[in-house]
């Protein structure tokens, strides 16, 4: 997968892809064991839930303002701040053993995610436009996310060699990597000639009203953007629910309790298959991706109904791959519509709305799971089927969706050029 980096002619684009992928990999070093590590420090499950609530609140209130700052002032500063807060989160969590200290670390984690959300993708596209001769969003999205998930899968393997859950070594290692990424990013990208310069009155009410009108115009005049916006919400809500319950689904079909090592291996395969899915996302027509999504999900349902654990694992892996391909397809088309000057802001707004939806949906799913995992399966069946019907409706009304671009109507649902 390191060939993904070599496919770019610009060393600066290669470096940025490497930095972004390593950032995600460093976070994944503790991703599989973070809750167990906190429990080993004496925190309760309720404490961990409170930490997640703190994280969600900080991200919710800061996401859009920070995205707007990145657009109006400098995306590099936003990305650099993300590395700073990520290192603080990892190191402080490894050091502290009380709830208050770890809560401060979790605020740093939330700020790290907020600073990089939207800003990194926007900056990556900006640098890619400046450096590469041929501008192709399909290439940058496919190669970057393929590399990112490959590094994340390697990080899961590395973390598996450290069986001591109570040791803070991986947290300190991750924090050290973040500090290294910060200095590398500062050295390579803070001498840019083509980066944003500070503008006068960038935070004036007049500018903010103008930018708000732009986003409203996207929703009111471009039916294609509205279609993509709804698709973005639907596929990501399904993805987030499945992330929470894939282990439960697999265990549900197993005749005996599975060991933690088995789930680690499956998790590695899930990340690796999403790396391969990113490679294939724009080489397969969209309607086939939708067919694969529905096919893998109903294959998973069949495996669950027959209690065939190996098929449940295969169905889960395939379902993750299909969702990743559709997510990248939607993200790419959204980024094609959004103008560069407000890219980070619009991406942050989309993330903000998604988080609002998840705040309502995930607790509801949690209450359903208390009644039985079968209720969650029924809900997901309704949502996945609804997603397929929604895209089928979009196919039949594609000329209305592309009323602003009649030449494009019909192409996106069937053919994607390499």
N, C-alpha and C positions, 0 to 999 in steps of 0.2 A: 504493500500500500504506500510505501515511500515513493513509488513511481508517480503518485498523485502530485507530489511537490515538483518533480522533475518536468511535469507537463507544462509548467509555466516558464516562459523565457526570462522573466524578470526575477532577479535575486531578491528584490524587496517584497514581491508578492510571495515568493517561496518562504521567505523569513516570516512574513505575517501569518501564513497558513501554518507554519511550524509552531509559532508562538500560540496561536489560537487553539490548535490541537493539543499542545502540551498543557495549556491552562486547564482544559477539560479533563485531561488525563490525570493531572495532579489532584484535582477535586475527586476523581473517581478512586484514587488510592484508598480513601476512607469511606467511600460511598456505601459499600456493602456492610460495613461493620460500625458505622458511626453511632447508631442507636445502642448497640451492645456496649460500645466503649463508654457512652454516657451512663448507662446502667451500672457499669463496673465502677464508676466514680461515686456511686451512691444516689444518683438521681432516680426518680420514679418514672413510670410511664406517663403519669399526669404531668410531671415536670417537662418531659420531652414534648408532650402535646402543647404545653404552654410556650416552649421555645419555638415550635413551629408556628404558633399563633403570632408570636412577636415578629418572626421573620416575614410572615404573610402581611402583617400590618405595615411594616417598614417599607416593603416592596410596593405595596399598594399606594401609599401616599407619596412615594418618591420617584416612582417609575417614569411618569410623564414629565415632571419638571426636569429631571436629570437628562432625559432624552432630548428635551427642547434645548437645554444648555449645550449638549453635545453638538446639536445642529447649528446653534447660533454662535458658539464660541470656538470650541475645538474638540473634535472627537477623540483626538489623541490623549487629551487630559482625562477624559472620561475613562478610556481604556486603561491608562496608567493608574488612575485611582482604584480601579477594580483590582489590579494586582496588589496594590498596597493593602486594601481591606481584606483581600483573600488571605494574604500572608498573616495578617493580624488575627483573623478568625482561626486559622489552623494552629498557629503557635499558642494563642491564648487558651484555646480549648484544650490543648495538650498540657498547659501549665495549671489552669484552675481546676479546683475540685468542688467548688460550691456553685449553687444555682445562679447567684448574682454575677459572678465572674463569667460563667459560661453564657449567660444571657447577653452580657456585653459582647462576647465573641460572636454570638448569633446575630446581633445587630450589624457587626462588621461583615458577616457572611451575606446578610440581606443587602447591604450597601454594595458589596462586591458584585452581586448578581444584577443589581439595578444599574450600576455604572457601565457594565459591559453589555447589558441587554439592549439590543437595537444599535448601540454605538459601534460595536465591533463589526457586525455585518455591514453597516453603512460605511465604515472606514475601509473595510476590505474591498468593497465594491469601488470606492473612491480611488484607492491605490491601484486596483486592477485596471480601472479606466485610464489612469494616467500612464501606466507602465506597459500594458500589453497592446500590441498592434491591433488585434481583433477583440472587440468587446463582445463577450458571450456569457450571459448570466448562467446559462445551463452548465457551462464548463466550470465556472468558479464555484457554484453551489454544489455540483456533483463531486468535484475533486476535493474541496475543502471538507465537506461533511463526511466523505468517505475516509479521509485521513483522520478526522477528529474521532470518529467511532472506532477506527482501528487502534488509535492510541488509548482510548478508553478501555477497549477490550484487553490490551496489554497491561494496563494499570490494574485491572481486576486480577489478572494472572499473578502480577507481582505481589499484590496484597495477600494473595493466597499462601505465599511462602512465609507469612508472618502470623502464625497461629495464635499468638498472645494478644487477645482482644484488649486487655487492659493496658498494654504498652502504648505510650504516646509517640513511639518512634515514627510511624507513618505520618502522623500529624505534623511532626517537626520536619520530616522529609518533604512533605507537601508544601509547608511554609517556606522552606529553603528554596524549593523549585520556583515558587511564586516570586521570591525576591530576585532570583536569577533572571526570571522572565522580565521583571520590571527593569532591571539594568540593561538587558539586551534590547528591550523595546525603546528605552530612552536613547541608547546609543545609535540605533538604526533608524529611528523614525522621527526624532525631534530636530532633525536638520532638514526636514522636507522643504522643498521649494514651492510645491504646489498645494500646500495644505491651507486650511481656512485661516484667515486673518480676523482679528477681533474687529467687529463692526460697531459703529456708533449707534447708540439707542436701540440695541438689539432686543432689549427687554421692554421697549415702550409699549403702551397699550395699543397704539395704532398698528404696530407690527404684529402683536399677538392677535388682534382682531382679524387682520388680513390672513394670518396663518390658520386661524380657526375657520374662516370662511373657505379656505382651500380644502380642509378636511370635510366640511359639510358638503362642499360641491362634489367631492368624490362620492359621497353617499347619495346625493340627490340627482346627479346627472349621469353617472356611470353605473349602469346596471351590472356590468361585468365585475366591477369592483365590489359591489354589494354581494354578488354571488360568491366571489372569492372570500369576502369577509365572513359570510355565514359558513362557508366550507371550512375556513380556518378554525372557527369556533367549534364546529361539529367534530372534525377529525381530531382536534387537540383534546377535547373533552373525553372522547372515547379513548384516546391514547393515555390520558392521565388516569382514568378509571382502571384501565387494563394494567398500568404500571403498579397500581396499588394491590391488584388482586390476582396477577398471573401465578404467583406462587401458591395462592389458595386454590386456584383452579387445578393446577397440576397435582397438588396434594389431595384434592377432592377425588381425583380419578385413580389415585394410587391405593393398592390394597393394604399398604403398610406405611408407616411414617418414613419419609425420606430424610436422609442426613443432610446437614448443611453443605457438605462438599458437593452433593448432587445439584443443589440449587446454584452454587457458585459456577459449576461447569455450564449449566443451562444459561445463566446470566452472561457468561463469557460468549456463548454462542449467539445470544440475543444481540449483544453489542456488535459482534463480528458480522452477523447477517445484515445488520443495519448499515454497516460500512459497505458491504457488497450491494445493498439496495440503493445506496446513494450513487454508486457507479452506474446502476441500471435505470435510475429514475427517469431519465429523459431519453432513453433508448427504446422504451416500451410505450405504445400508444396509451393514452389515459384510460380509454374504455377497458383495456385489458387489465390495467392496475385496479380498476373498480371491480372487475370480475374476480381477480385474484384476492382482493380484500374480502369479498363476500364468500368466495370459495374456501379460503383458509379459515374464516370464522365458523362457517357451518361444518367444516371438517373438525374443528375443535369441539363444537357442540356434539357431534357424533361420538367423538372420543370420550367426552365427559359422560355421555349417556350410557356408553358401554364400559366405562371404567378401564380404558386402555391407556395407561400412563405414558407409554412411549409415543403414542399418537397425540396425546394432549401436549406433550413437549414439542413435537413437530408442528402441531397446529399453532401453538403459541409463538414459536419462532417465526413461522411463515406469516402470521398475522402482524407481528411487529414489523417485518420487512415491508409488507404491503402498506401499512400505515405510514412508514417512513417515506416511501416513494411518493405517496399522495401528498404528504406534508411538504416535501421539497418542491413538488410540482406547484402547489398553491403558493408557497413562499416566493418562488421564482416569478410567477405571474403578478403577484402583488408588487414586488420590487420593480417590475417592468413599468408599472403604472405610476408609482410614486416618484415625485421629483427629488433630485439629489439633496436640495437645500433643506428638506424636511423629512428625509428618509428615517433617521433615528427617532424622530418625534412620532411619526405614523406607526412605526414598528412598536414603539413603547405604548402607544394608544391601543393598538391591537392586543398587546400583552395585558394591559390594564383591564380591558373589557373581558378577556379570557379569565383573568383571576377573579373578577367579580362573579362570573358565571360559576367558576369552580367553587367559590365560597358557598354558593347555594347548593350546588350539585353534590359535592363530595360528602358533606354531612348527611345528606339525604340517602346517598348510597350506603354510607356507614350504618345508618339505622335499618336499612333494608337487609344488610348482611347479618344483623343481629337476629332477624327472623329466619335466616337460612341463606346459604350461598346461592341457592336456586333462584331467589328473587333477583339477585344481582345479575345472574346469567340471563334471566328474562328481560331485565332492563337493557342490558347490553345488546341483546338480540333485537329489541325494538329500535335502539339507537343506530346500530349498524345497518339494519334494513332501511331505516329512515334515511340514512346517508345515501344509500344506493338509489332510493326513490328520488331523493332531491337532485342527484346528478342526472338521473334519467329525465326528470322534468327540465333540467337545464339543457340537456341535449335537444329536446323537442322545441325549446324556445330560444335556441342559440341566436337566431337572427335579431330577436329583441335585445338579448344581452349585448350584442355587438352593434347596436344601432349607431354607435359613434365610429365604428370601423367595420363597414360591411364586407371589406375584402378579407378580413380575418375570420369571419363567421364560418364555422364548420371545421376549420383546420385544427383547433386545439384539442378537440375531443378524439381525434383519430391519429394524427401524425405528429411525431416529434422528430425533428432532424437531429442527427448526431452532430 
